[in-house]
Amino acid sequence: MKQDIKSMTISELQAAFDALGEPKFRAGQVYSWLHRGARSFADMTNLSKALRQRLDELFFITVPEVVRKQTDPEDGTIKYLWRLMDGNCVETVLMRYHHGNTVCISSEVGCPMGCAFCASTIGGLVRRLSPAEMLDEVLFTQLDSGLEISNIVLMGIGEPLDNFDNVLRFLELVNSENGMNIGMRHISLSTCGVVPRIDELAEKGLQLTLSVSLHAPDDETRSRIMPVNRRWNVEELLDACRRYFAKTGRRISFEYAMIRGVNDTPEAAALLLKRLRGMQAHVNLIPLNHVDESPLEPSTKETVAAFQQALERGGVTCTVRRTLGGNIDASCGQLRRRYEKNN
Ligand code: SAH
């Protein structure tokens, strides 16, 4: 069985080359070919033919294929639907902000978490992505669009902390000096609240931004829309967030999708304030994206504005997420969902 060479770290590659009787610097050459998007060993023209052939016998190189590419004519957001080598599809979104081009990548094919408002989880989890497949989302988005990527958010399909080891390895790859060299401070990881993994992540002391999908301040509502809350409730989650901050010094960003009549009342705002008091937190309100299969509806603009004001008055910084790519199904697993339904 061939090995996935792009999921290997530089030191693993060096060890493999050492075992082949090849000098260390060759591993470095191959590593930089891979991280510049080489599609085959034949492309690696500074290696001998014999070595290229040997590598081709031992390893494979992942290459995703573009199935759909949609560009929003208004804001320039580009959405890719990729076909992976086993035929599964995932999506990546490229958003153009003033502070740089940001890619939102998927970490799994489907998702096991079951949130009631989310299109990604409807068919459950199909499988987890390899480190190379996540790297490919960043790499091939950059290559195809011709736009340099400076920021990454792990907020696409899947729960990154359910694919913990592969995600950590992906972070090491994309952060590496001989690779894309994207700084940890330019990376955000979003979780629905897998508490033990938040603690494990804290231990790593990475400088990335942790985003936590809170979406409700009380257990009754949160358990209703997010099954993960029945396993780790709001208090346990917020405790983990406090430990995370104490360990890393990184302020947590809370995501809060505004759902009409569910979590958008003045009482919810007051309870949220109370629970976040004393925490270094930032709240990001997301107007809910309507998903066909779900009865949940977005809050009105006025309700969102009132909720934001209530938080700000209470001393919690709060922003409303600008919606990008509204014309192209560019959110939360909707493109993949539609494609799979029609095919
Ligand atoms: N599994 C991770 C990351 C992927 S989802 C997590 O739960 O955080 C990225 C964000 O989009 C999460 O905050 C998620 O709750 C939110 N989201 C999912 N479906 C949505 C929808 N229909 N409208 C608005 N936000 C949604």
Boltz pocket constraint, residues with backbone or C-beta under 6 A from the ligand:
constraints:
  - pocket:
      binder: B
      contacts: [[A, 113], [A, 115], [A, 117], [A, 118], [A, 119], [A, 154], [A, 155], [A, 156], [A, 157], [A, 158], [A, 159], [A, 160], [A, 190], [A, 191], [A, 192], [A, 193], [A, 211], [A, 212], [A, 213], [A, 255], [A, 256], [A, 257], [A, 286], [A, 287], [A, 288], [A, 289], [A, 290], [A, 291], [A, 332]]
      max_distance: 6.0
